[in-house]
Amino acid sequence: MPKPDMPTTSSSLSPAGSILQLKIRLLGVSPMVWRRVLVPESYSLRELHGVIQVAMGWESLHLFEFRIRAVRYGSSDICTQLPDKTLDRFWVPQERQVRLRL
């Protein structure tokens, strides 16, 4: 039986949303460290930051930044744009890799 906190079909999602599968890799680390996560496209970058923190076992003790199409989103101390934009605003074709710098 599926776990209740893990949606398995699109019918369990909000009508306007779908699930994004993201592979998160740490650059410059050997051996390679990566996690695969599933998040609703309605999540904001702030919520994605929280998912990454949990997936990596981190405690959110540092400032964070996402760079998407030359715009910096993240902690207000270091970025001009707040991370409240939802992932569905950054349209990415299926099966395309996009590098988000953390």
Biopython code that builds the backbone (N, CA, C, O; Angstrom):
import numpy as np
from Bio.PDB.StructureBuilder import StructureBuilder

atoms = [
    (1, "MET", "N", (0.836, -1.167, 0.000)),
    (1, "MET", "CA", (0.000, 0.000, 0.000)),
    (1, "MET", "C", (0.893, 1.246, 0.000)),
    (1, "MET", "O", (1.857, 1.298, 0.763)),
    (2, "PRO", "N", (0.589, 2.279, -0.859)),
    (2, "PRO", "CA", (1.446, 3.457, -0.911)),
    (2, "PRO", "C", (1.363, 4.286, 0.365)),
    (2, "PRO", "O", (0.340, 4.295, 1.050)),
    (3, "LYS", "N", (2.446, 4.974, 0.672)),
    (3, "LYS", "CA", (2.465, 5.850, 1.838)),
    (3, "LYS", "C", (1.546, 7.041, 1.577)),
    (3, "LYS", "O", (1.511, 7.544, 0.454)),
    (4, "PRO", "N", (0.800, 7.508, 2.583)),
    (4, "PRO", "CA", (-0.137, 8.595, 2.357)),
    (4, "PRO", "C", (0.506, 9.925, 1.999)),
    (4, "PRO", "O", (-0.134, 10.757, 1.356)),
    (5, "ASP", "N", (1.764, 10.151, 2.401)),
    (5, "ASP", "CA", (2.396, 11.429, 2.105)),
    (5, "ASP", "C", (3.136, 11.437, 0.776)),
    (5, "ASP", "O", (3.802, 12.421, 0.453)),
    (6, "MET", "N", (3.038, 10.373, 0.004)),
    (6, "MET", "CA", (3.729, 10.288, -1.272)),
    (6, "MET", "C", (2.713, 10.074, -2.389)),
    (6, "MET", "O", (2.308, 8.936, -2.624)),
    (7, "PRO", "N", (2.276, 11.152, -3.101)),
    (7, "PRO", "CA", (1.297, 10.960, -4.159)),
    (7, "PRO", "C", (1.845, 10.047, -5.242)),
    (7, "PRO", "O", (3.011, 10.153, -5.623)),
    (8, "THR", "N", (1.002, 9.152, -5.735)),
    (8, "THR", "CA", (1.449, 8.216, -6.755)),
    (8, "THR", "C", (0.738, 8.419, -8.079)),
    (8, "THR", "O", (1.163, 7.866, -9.093)),
    (9, "THR", "N", (-0.328, 9.192, -8.094)),
    (9, "THR", "CA", (-1.039, 9.444, -9.345)),
    (9, "THR", "C", (-1.348, 10.922, -9.466)),
    (9, "THR", "O", (-1.379, 11.649, -8.474)),
    (10, "SER", "N", (-1.576, 11.354, -10.695)),
    (10, "SER", "CA", (-1.893, 12.756, -10.908)),
    (10, "SER", "C", (-3.231, 13.127, -10.299)),
    (10, "SER", "O", (-3.480, 14.309, -10.059)),
    (11, "SER", "N", (-4.113, 12.150, -10.036)),
    (11, "SER", "CA", (-5.399, 12.466, -9.437)),
    (11, "SER", "C", (-5.258, 12.927, -7.998)),
    (11, "SER", "O", (-6.176, 13.550, -7.463)),
    (12, "SER", "N", (-4.124, 12.636, -7.354)),
    (12, "SER", "CA", (-3.925, 13.077, -5.978)),
    (12, "SER", "C", (-3.309, 14.474, -5.914)),
    (12, "SER", "O", (-3.088, 15.005, -4.826)),
    (13, "LEU", "N", (-3.028, 15.074, -7.083)),
    (13, "LEU", "CA", (-2.451, 16.405, -7.137)),
    (13, "LEU", "C", (-3.529, 17.454, -7.317)),
    (13, "LEU", "O", (-4.672, 17.139, -7.648)),
    (14, "SER", "N", (-3.153, 18.702, -7.095)),
    (14, "SER", "CA", (-4.092, 19.768, -7.395)),
    (14, "SER", "C", (-4.348, 19.775, -8.899)),
    (14, "SER", "O", (-3.480, 19.352, -9.663)),
    (15, "PRO", "N", (-5.507, 20.240, -9.344)),
    (15, "PRO", "CA", (-5.849, 20.171, -10.767)),
    (15, "PRO", "C", (-4.830, 20.851, -11.669)),
    (15, "PRO", "O", (-4.629, 20.415, -12.803)),
    (16, "ALA", "N", (-4.184, 21.906, -11.196)),
    (16, "ALA", "CA", (-3.269, 22.648, -12.051)),
    (16, "ALA", "C", (-1.827, 22.170, -11.954)),
    (16, "ALA", "O", (-0.966, 22.695, -12.659)),
    (17, "GLY", "N", (-1.539, 21.189, -11.102)),
    (17, "GLY", "CA", (-0.143, 20.847, -10.859)),
    (17, "GLY", "C", (0.275, 19.492, -11.351)),
    (17, "GLY", "O", (-0.541, 18.599, -11.576)),
    (18, "SER", "N", (1.580, 19.364, -11.511)),
    (18, "SER", "CA", (2.164, 18.068, -11.791)),
    (18, "SER", "C", (3.444, 17.959, -10.974)),
    (18, "SER", "O", (3.862, 18.918, -10.325)),
    (19, "ILE", "N", (4.055, 16.794, -11.012)),
    (19, "ILE", "CA", (5.253, 16.517, -10.217)),
    (19, "ILE", "C", (6.493, 16.667, -11.085)),
    (19, "ILE", "O", (6.532, 16.184, -12.216)),
    (20, "LEU", "N", (7.499, 17.336, -10.548)),
    (20, "LEU", "CA", (8.787, 17.461, -11.213)),
    (20, "LEU", "C", (9.778, 16.525, -10.527)),
    (20, "LEU", "O", (9.833, 16.455, -9.300)),
    (21, "GLN", "N", (10.556, 15.811, -11.329)),
    (21, "GLN", "CA", (11.623, 14.964, -10.793)),
    (21, "GLN", "C", (12.930, 15.719, -10.993)),
    (21, "GLN", "O", (13.283, 16.067, -12.120)),
    (22, "LEU", "N", (13.643, 15.970, -9.913)),
    (22, "LEU", "CA", (14.886, 16.729, -9.975)),
    (22, "LEU", "C", (16.043, 15.875, -9.472)),
    (22, "LEU", "O", (15.921, 15.173, -8.468)),
    (23, "LYS", "N", (17.151, 15.942, -10.169)),
    (23, "LYS", "CA", (18.377, 15.302, -9.702)),
    (23, "LYS", "C", (19.293, 16.419, -9.218)),
    (23, "LYS", "O", (19.637, 17.319, -9.984)),
    (24, "ILE", "N", (19.681, 16.364, -7.965)),
    (24, "ILE", "CA", (20.490, 17.404, -7.340)),
    (24, "ILE", "C", (21.883, 16.835, -7.104)),
    (24, "ILE", "O", (22.042, 15.832, -6.407)),
    (25, "ARG", "N", (22.888, 17.478, -7.686)),
    (25, "ARG", "CA", (24.270, 17.022, -7.534)),
    (25, "ARG", "C", (25.102, 18.113, -6.874)),
    (25, "ARG", "O", (24.901, 19.301, -7.128)),
    (26, "LEU", "N", (26.031, 17.699, -6.031)),
    (26, "LEU", "CA", (27.007, 18.628, -5.475)),
    (26, "LEU", "C", (28.208, 18.645, -6.407)),
    (26, "LEU", "O", (28.791, 17.603, -6.706)),
    (27, "LEU", "N", (28.569, 19.831, -6.860)),
    (27, "LEU", "CA", (29.704, 19.958, -7.767)),
    (27, "LEU", "C", (30.992, 20.073, -6.968)),
    (27, "LEU", "O", (31.004, 20.627, -5.869)),
    (28, "GLY", "N", (32.076, 19.547, -7.525)),
    (28, "GLY", "CA", (33.380, 19.660, -6.889)),
    (28, "GLY", "C", (33.586, 18.718, -5.719)),
    (28, "GLY", "O", (34.478, 18.933, -4.899)),
    (29, "VAL", "N", (32.767, 17.670, -5.631)),
    (29, "VAL", "CA", (32.877, 16.713, -4.535)),
    (29, "VAL", "C", (33.127, 15.328, -5.134)),
    (29, "VAL", "O", (32.468, 14.925, -6.092)),
    (30, "SER", "N", (34.086, 14.610, -4.555)),
    (30, "SER", "CA", (34.351, 13.264, -5.016)),
    (30, "SER", "C", (34.391, 12.345, -3.799)),
    (30, "SER", "O", (35.073, 12.658, -2.823)),
    (31, "PRO", "N", (33.680, 11.223, -3.830)),
    (31, "PRO", "CA", (32.824, 10.735, -4.908)),
    (31, "PRO", "C", (31.575, 11.596, -5.057)),
    (31, "PRO", "O", (31.218, 12.367, -4.165)),
    (32, "MET", "N", (30.922, 11.446, -6.206)),
    (32, "MET", "CA", (29.750, 12.251, -6.510)),
    (32, "MET", "C", (28.667, 12.057, -5.451)),
    (32, "MET", "O", (28.380, 10.934, -5.035)),
    (33, "VAL", "N", (28.075, 13.165, -5.026)),
    (33, "VAL", "CA", (26.967, 13.144, -4.071)),
    (33, "VAL", "C", (25.751, 13.698, -4.802)),
    (33, "VAL", "O", (25.798, 14.805, -5.338)),
    (34, "TRP", "N", (24.660, 12.933, -4.825)),
    (34, "TRP", "CA", (23.456, 13.392, -5.502)),
    (34, "TRP", "C", (22.218, 12.814, -4.846)),
    (34, "TRP", "O", (22.269, 11.801, -4.148)),
    (35, "ARG", "N", (21.112, 13.484, -5.090)),
    (35, "ARG", "CA", (19.804, 13.017, -4.621)),
    (35, "ARG", "C", (18.790, 13.242, -5.730)),
    (35, "ARG", "O", (18.895, 14.202, -6.494)),
    (36, "ARG", "N", (17.818, 12.363, -5.814)),
    (36, "ARG", "CA", (16.696, 12.556, -6.731)),
    (36, "ARG", "C", (15.482, 12.846, -5.868)),
    (36, "ARG", "O", (15.181, 12.096, -4.940)),
    (37, "VAL", "N", (14.779, 13.938, -6.172)),
    (37, "VAL", "CA", (13.611, 14.328, -5.395)),
    (37, "VAL", "C", (12.426, 14.564, -6.327)),
    (37, "VAL", "O", (12.598, 14.894, -7.501)),
    (38, "LEU", "N", (11.240, 14.391, -5.795)),
    (38, "LEU", "CA", (10.004, 14.688, -6.502)),
    (38, "LEU", "C", (9.327, 15.839, -5.778)),
    (38, "LEU", "O", (9.116, 15.783, -4.567)),
    (39, "VAL", "N", (8.984, 16.892, -6.531)),
    (39, "VAL", "CA", (8.338, 18.051, -5.931)),
    (39, "VAL", "C", (7.203, 18.521, -6.838)),
    (39, "VAL", "O", (7.298, 18.407, -8.060)),
    (40, "PRO", "N", (6.138, 19.046, -6.252)),
    (40, "PRO", "CA", (5.077, 19.627, -7.073)),
    (40, "PRO", "C", (5.603, 20.862, -7.801)),
    (40, "PRO", "O", (6.402, 21.619, -7.249)),
    (41, "GLU", "N", (5.158, 21.063, -9.029)),
    (41, "GLU", "CA", (5.600, 22.246, -9.761)),
    (41, "GLU", "C", (5.076, 23.533, -9.126)),
    (41, "GLU", "O", (5.546, 24.622, -9.456)),
    (42, "SER", "N", (4.118, 23.420, -8.229)),
    (42, "SER", "CA", (3.581, 24.592, -7.540)),
    (42, "SER", "C", (4.479, 25.047, -6.383)),
    (42, "SER", "O", (4.226, 26.097, -5.792)),
    (43, "TYR", "N", (5.526, 24.274, -6.049)),
    (43, "TYR", "CA", (6.450, 24.672, -4.991)),
    (43, "TYR", "C", (7.201, 25.933, -5.400)),
    (43, "TYR", "O", (7.527, 26.126, -6.571)),
    (44, "SER", "N", (7.468, 26.779, -4.422)),
    (44, "SER", "CA", (8.298, 27.959, -4.666)),
    (44, "SER", "C", (9.772, 27.555, -4.543)),
    (44, "SER", "O", (10.094, 26.468, -4.065)),
    (45, "LEU", "N", (10.648, 28.446, -4.980)),
    (45, "LEU", "CA", (12.076, 28.184, -4.807)),
    (45, "LEU", "C", (12.425, 28.082, -3.325)),
    (45, "LEU", "O", (13.322, 27.329, -2.946)),
    (46, "ARG", "N", (11.724, 28.833, -2.499)),
    (46, "ARG", "CA", (11.949, 28.752, -1.049)),
    (46, "ARG", "C", (11.613, 27.337, -0.547)),
    (46, "ARG", "O", (12.347, 26.770, 0.262)),
    (47, "GLU", "N", (10.503, 26.779, -1.033)),
    (47, "GLU", "CA", (10.126, 25.417, -0.629)),
    (47, "GLU", "C", (11.101, 24.398, -1.196)),
    (47, "GLU", "O", (11.441, 23.427, -0.520)),
    (48, "LEU", "N", (11.558, 24.606, -2.438)),
    (48, "LEU", "CA", (12.562, 23.709, -3.015)),
    (48, "LEU", "C", (13.833, 23.735, -2.179)),
    (48, "LEU", "O", (14.453, 22.694, -1.963)),
    (49, "HIS", "N", (14.222, 24.898, -1.714)),
    (49, "HIS", "CA", (15.387, 25.013, -0.826)),
    (49, "HIS", "C", (15.202, 24.113, 0.400)),
    (49, "HIS", "O", (16.135, 23.420, 0.807)),
    (50, "GLY", "N", (13.999, 24.123, 0.987)),
    (50, "GLY", "CA", (13.721, 23.266, 2.139)),
    (50, "GLY", "C", (13.829, 21.789, 1.802)),
    (50, "GLY", "O", (14.348, 21.003, 2.594)),
    (51, "VAL", "N", (13.336, 21.407, 0.621)),
    (51, "VAL", "CA", (13.427, 20.009, 0.178)),
    (51, "VAL", "C", (14.892, 19.601, 0.035)),
    (51, "VAL", "O", (15.284, 18.513, 0.458)),
    (52, "ILE", "N", (15.693, 20.471, -0.560)),
    (52, "ILE", "CA", (17.119, 20.172, -0.738)),
    (52, "ILE", "C", (17.803, 20.016, 0.616)),
    (52, "ILE", "O", (18.632, 19.123, 0.794)),
    (53, "GLN", "N", (17.462, 20.871, 1.560)),
    (53, "GLN", "CA", (18.051, 20.788, 2.898)),
    (53, "GLN", "C", (17.770, 19.420, 3.530)),
    (53, "GLN", "O", (18.669, 18.786, 4.083)),
    (54, "VAL", "N", (16.527, 18.981, 3.443)),
    (54, "VAL", "CA", (16.141, 17.683, 4.021)),
    (54, "VAL", "C", (16.813, 16.538, 3.265)),
    (54, "VAL", "O", (17.349, 15.619, 3.884)),
    (55, "ALA", "N", (16.788, 16.585, 1.933)),
    (55, "ALA", "CA", (17.350, 15.507, 1.117)),
    (55, "ALA", "C", (18.846, 15.331, 1.375)),
    (55, "ALA", "O", (19.352, 14.209, 1.360)),
    (56, "MET", "N", (19.544, 16.426, 1.608)),
    (56, "MET", "CA", (20.987, 16.354, 1.825)),
    (56, "MET", "C", (21.357, 16.179, 3.294)),
    (56, "MET", "O", (22.530, 15.983, 3.614)),
    (57, "GLY", "N", (20.378, 16.248, 4.186)),
    (57, "GLY", "CA", (20.671, 16.115, 5.606)),
    (57, "GLY", "C", (21.271, 17.368, 6.211)),
    (57, "GLY", "O", (21.956, 17.306, 7.232)),
    (58, "TRP", "N", (21.012, 18.518, 5.577)),
    (58, "TRP", "CA", (21.530, 19.787, 6.058)),
    (58, "TRP", "C", (20.540, 20.439, 7.005)),
    (58, "TRP", "O", (19.403, 19.986, 7.136)),
    (59, "GLU", "N", (20.976, 21.508, 7.668)),
    (59, "GLU", "CA", (20.143, 22.158, 8.681)),
    (59, "GLU", "C", (19.793, 23.600, 8.337)),
    (59, "GLU", "O", (19.371, 24.351, 9.216)),
    (60, "SER", "N", (19.958, 24.004, 7.086)),
    (60, "SER", "CA", (19.586, 25.344, 6.628)),
    (60, "SER", "C", (20.265, 26.441, 7.439)),
    (60, "SER", "O", (19.618, 27.395, 7.871)),
    (61, "LEU", "N", (21.564, 26.299, 7.640)),
    (61, "LEU", "CA", (22.309, 27.256, 8.446)),
    (61, "LEU", "C", (22.990, 28.347, 7.621)),
    (61, "LEU", "O", (23.601, 29.254, 8.185)),
    (62, "HIS", "N", (22.893, 28.270, 6.290)),
    (62, "HIS", "CA", (23.595, 29.208, 5.428)),
    (62, "HIS", "C", (22.624, 29.927, 4.504)),
    (62, "HIS", "O", (21.499, 29.474, 4.290)),
    (63, "LEU", "N", (23.071, 31.055, 3.960)),
    (63, "LEU", "CA", (22.310, 31.753, 2.937)),
    (63, "LEU", "C", (22.246, 30.861, 1.695)),
    (63, "LEU", "O", (23.097, 29.991, 1.508)),
    (64, "PHE", "N", (21.240, 31.079, 0.852)),
    (64, "PHE", "CA", (21.130, 30.259, -0.352)),
    (64, "PHE", "C", (20.790, 31.124, -1.549)),
    (64, "PHE", "O", (20.249, 32.222, -1.417)),
    (65, "GLU", "N", (21.125, 30.598, -2.726)),
    (65, "GLU", "CA", (20.884, 31.313, -3.965)),
    (65, "GLU", "C", (20.621, 30.326, -5.083)),
    (65, "GLU", "O", (21.315, 29.317, -5.207)),
    (66, "PHE", "N", (19.608, 30.621, -5.903)),
    (66, "PHE", "CA", (19.365, 29.908, -7.148)),
    (66, "PHE", "C", (19.648, 30.901, -8.273)),
    (66, "PHE", "O", (19.188, 32.042, -8.224)),
    (67, "ARG", "N", (20.394, 30.477, -9.276)),
    (67, "ARG", "CA", (20.614, 31.316, -10.463)),
    (67, "ARG", "C", (19.879, 30.660, -11.622)),
    (67, "ARG", "O", (20.214, 29.555, -12.047)),
    (68, "ILE", "N", (18.885, 31.354, -12.117)),
    (68, "ILE", "CA", (18.077, 30.830, -13.214)),
    (68, "ILE", "C", (17.987, 31.901, -14.285)),
    (68, "ILE", "O", (17.454, 32.987, -14.057)),
    (69, "ARG", "N", (18.516, 31.576, -15.459)),
    (69, "ARG", "CA", (18.488, 32.510, -16.590)),
    (69, "ARG", "C", (19.040, 33.880, -16.192)),
    (69, "ARG", "O", (18.428, 34.909, -16.478)),
    (70, "ALA", "N", (20.172, 33.885, -15.548)),
    (70, "ALA", "CA", (20.913, 35.083, -15.164)),
    (70, "ALA", "C", (20.233, 35.916, -14.080)),
    (70, "ALA", "O", (20.668, 37.037, -13.819)),
    (71, "VAL", "N", (19.188, 35.407, -13.447)),
    (71, "VAL", "CA", (18.543, 36.104, -12.337)),
    (71, "VAL", "C", (18.840, 35.327, -11.062)),
    (71, "VAL", "O", (18.754, 34.099, -11.035)),
    (72, "ARG", "N", (19.190, 36.058, -10.006)),
    (72, "ARG", "CA", (19.524, 35.432, -8.730)),
    (72, "ARG", "C", (18.328, 35.515, -7.787)),
    (72, "ARG", "O", (17.801, 36.598, -7.534)),
    (73, "TYR", "N", (17.899, 34.352, -7.265)),
    (73, "TYR", "CA", (16.801, 34.257, -6.312)),
    (73, "TYR", "C", (17.353, 33.623, -5.050)),
    (73, "TYR", "O", (18.146, 32.685, -5.128)),
    (74, "GLY", "N", (16.950, 34.116, -3.887)),
    (74, "GLY", "CA", (17.415, 33.469, -2.672)),
    (74, "GLY", "C", (17.317, 34.352, -1.455)),
    (74, "GLY", "O", (16.443, 35.213, -1.357)),
    (75, "SER", "N", (18.230, 34.126, -0.525)),
    (75, "SER", "CA", (18.258, 34.878, 0.722)),
    (75, "SER", "C", (18.344, 36.364, 0.416)),
    (75, "SER", "O", (19.136, 36.778, -0.431)),
    (76, "SER", "N", (17.541, 37.167, 1.093)),
    (76, "SER", "CA", (17.480, 38.603, 0.795)),
    (76, "SER", "C", (18.807, 39.311, 1.040)),
    (76, "SER", "O", (19.032, 40.387, 0.487)),
    (77, "ASP", "N", (19.676, 38.747, 1.841)),
    (77, "ASP", "CA", (20.974, 39.365, 2.113)),
    (77, "ASP", "C", (21.901, 39.344, 0.899)),
    (77, "ASP", "O", (22.796, 40.181, 0.790)),
    (78, "ILE", "N", (21.690, 38.387, -0.017)),
    (78, "ILE", "CA", (22.623, 38.256, -1.134)),
    (78, "ILE", "C", (21.959, 38.318, -2.508)),
    (78, "ILE", "O", (22.667, 38.350, -3.514)),
    (79, "CYS", "N", (20.629, 38.337, -2.588)),
    (79, "CYS", "CA", (19.945, 38.275, -3.877)),
    (79, "CYS", "C", (18.973, 39.437, -4.050)),
    (79, "CYS", "O", (18.451, 39.995, -3.085)),
    (80, "THR", "N", (18.749, 39.781, -5.319)),
    (80, "THR", "CA", (17.814, 40.862, -5.613)),
    (80, "THR", "C", (16.377, 40.361, -5.726)),
    (80, "THR", "O", (15.447, 41.147, -5.546)),
    (81, "GLN", "N", (16.169, 39.091, -6.014)),
    (81, "GLN", "CA", (14.830, 38.525, -6.172)),
    (81, "GLN", "C", (14.549, 37.530, -5.052)),
    (81, "GLN", "O", (15.369, 36.658, -4.763)),
    (82, "LEU", "N", (13.383, 37.667, -4.424)),
    (82, "LEU", "CA", (13.003, 36.717, -3.378)),
    (82, "LEU", "C", (12.640, 35.373, -3.997)),
    (82, "LEU", "O", (12.190, 35.330, -5.142)),
    (83, "PRO", "N", (12.823, 34.278, -3.269)),
    (83, "PRO", "CA", (12.605, 32.940, -3.814)),
    (83, "PRO", "C", (11.149, 32.483, -3.726)),
    (83, "PRO", "O", (10.887, 31.303, -3.495)),
    (84, "ASP", "N", (10.201, 33.403, -3.906)),
    (84, "ASP", "CA", (8.793, 33.043, -3.775)),
    (84, "ASP", "C", (8.143, 32.680, -5.107)),
    (84, "ASP", "O", (6.945, 32.398, -5.141)),
    (85, "LYS", "N", (8.894, 32.680, -6.198)),
    (85, "LYS", "CA", (8.369, 32.278, -7.496)),
    (85, "LYS", "C", (8.196, 30.759, -7.498)),
    (85, "LYS", "O", (9.022, 30.032, -6.945)),
    (86, "THR", "N", (7.122, 30.290, -8.119)),
    (86, "THR", "CA", (6.884, 28.847, -8.172)),
    (86, "THR", "C", (7.646, 28.225, -9.340)),
    (86, "THR", "O", (7.960, 28.897, -10.322)),
    (87, "LEU", "N", (7.935, 26.937, -9.217)),
    (87, "LEU", "CA", (8.739, 26.243, -10.220)),
    (87, "LEU", "C", (8.080, 26.223, -11.584)),
    (87, "LEU", "O", (8.773, 26.204, -12.601)),
    (88, "ASP", "N", (6.739, 26.228, -11.630)),
    (88, "ASP", "CA", (6.071, 26.187, -12.928)),
    (88, "ASP", "C", (6.298, 27.466, -13.738)),
    (88, "ASP", "O", (6.015, 27.482, -14.936)),
    (89, "ARG", "N", (6.797, 28.529, -13.122)),
    (89, "ARG", "CA", (7.107, 29.771, -13.849)),
    (89, "ARG", "C", (8.394, 29.655, -14.642)),
    (89, "ARG", "O", (8.639, 30.460, -15.541)),
    (90, "PHE", "N", (9.220, 28.670, -14.327)),
    (90, "PHE", "CA", (10.475, 28.450, -15.035)),
    (90, "PHE", "C", (10.273, 27.270, -15.976)),
    (90, "PHE", "O", (10.731, 26.162, -15.697)),
    (91, "TRP", "N", (9.599, 27.506, -17.070)),
    (91, "TRP", "CA", (9.243, 26.420, -17.988)),
    (91, "TRP", "C", (10.497, 25.729, -18.497)),
    (91, "TRP", "O", (11.415, 26.368, -19.012)),
    (92, "VAL", "N", (10.517, 24.411, -18.341)),
    (92, "VAL", "CA", (11.624, 23.592, -18.814)),
    (92, "VAL", "C", (11.020, 22.408, -19.566)),
    (92, "VAL", "O", (10.185, 21.688, -19.018)),
    (93, "PRO", "N", (11.439, 22.200, -20.823)),
    (93, "PRO", "CA", (10.923, 21.031, -21.551)),
    (93, "PRO", "C", (11.231, 19.741, -20.808)),
    (93, "PRO", "O", (12.236, 19.645, -20.103)),
    (94, "GLN", "N", (10.362, 18.753, -20.968)),
    (94, "GLN", "CA", (10.597, 17.457, -20.308)),
    (94, "GLN", "C", (11.942, 16.890, -20.708)),
    (94, "GLN", "O", (12.405, 17.075, -21.834)),
    (95, "GLU", "N", (12.561, 16.195, -19.764)),
    (95, "GLU", "CA", (13.836, 15.501, -19.982)),
    (95, "GLU", "C", (14.981, 16.456, -20.295)),
    (95, "GLU", "O", (15.985, 16.034, -20.867)),
    (96, "ARG", "N", (14.858, 17.719, -19.940)),
    (96, "ARG", "CA", (15.944, 18.662, -20.171)),
    (96, "ARG", "C", (16.649, 18.945, -18.857)),
    (96, "ARG", "O", (16.011, 19.078, -17.813)),
    (97, "GLN", "N", (17.948, 19.035, -18.916)),
    (97, "GLN", "CA", (18.710, 19.338, -17.708)),
    (97, "GLN", "C", (18.909, 20.834, -17.595)),
    (97, "GLN", "O", (19.248, 21.504, -18.571)),
    (98, "VAL", "N", (18.699, 21.348, -16.408)),
    (98, "VAL", "CA", (18.946, 22.757, -16.112)),
    (98, "VAL", "C", (19.785, 22.802, -14.866)),
    (98, "VAL", "O", (19.460, 22.136, -13.883)),
    (99, "ARG", "N", (20.847, 23.560, -14.873)),
    (99, "ARG", "CA", (21.725, 23.643, -13.709)),
    (99, "ARG", "C", (21.264, 24.807, -12.834)),
    (99, "ARG", "O", (21.191, 25.947, -13.291)),
    (100, "LEU", "N", (20.959, 24.512, -11.586)),
    (100, "LEU", "CA", (20.627, 25.524, -10.600)),
    (100, "LEU", "C", (21.797, 25.603, -9.645)),
    (100, "LEU", "O", (22.112, 24.620, -8.975)),
    (101, "ARG", "N", (22.436, 26.732, -9.569)),
    (101, "ARG", "CA", (23.592, 26.870, -8.676)),
    (101, "ARG", "C", (23.097, 27.202, -7.276)),
    (101, "ARG", "O", (22.339, 28.153, -7.086)),
    (102, "LEU", "N", (23.534, 26.407, -6.291)),
    (102, "LEU", "CA", (23.161, 26.638, -4.899)),
    (102, "LEU", "C", (24.294, 27.290, -4.162)),
    (102, "LEU", "O", (24.176, 27.568, -2.969)),
]
sb = StructureBuilder()
sb.init_structure("model")
sb.init_model(0)
sb.init_chain("A")
sb.init_seg("    ")
for serial, (resi, resn, name, xyz) in enumerate(atoms, 1):
    if name == "N":
        sb.init_residue(resn, " ", resi, " ")
    sb.init_atom(name, np.array(xyz, "f"), 0.0, 1.0, " ", f" {name:<3s}", serial, name[0])
structure = sb.get_structure()
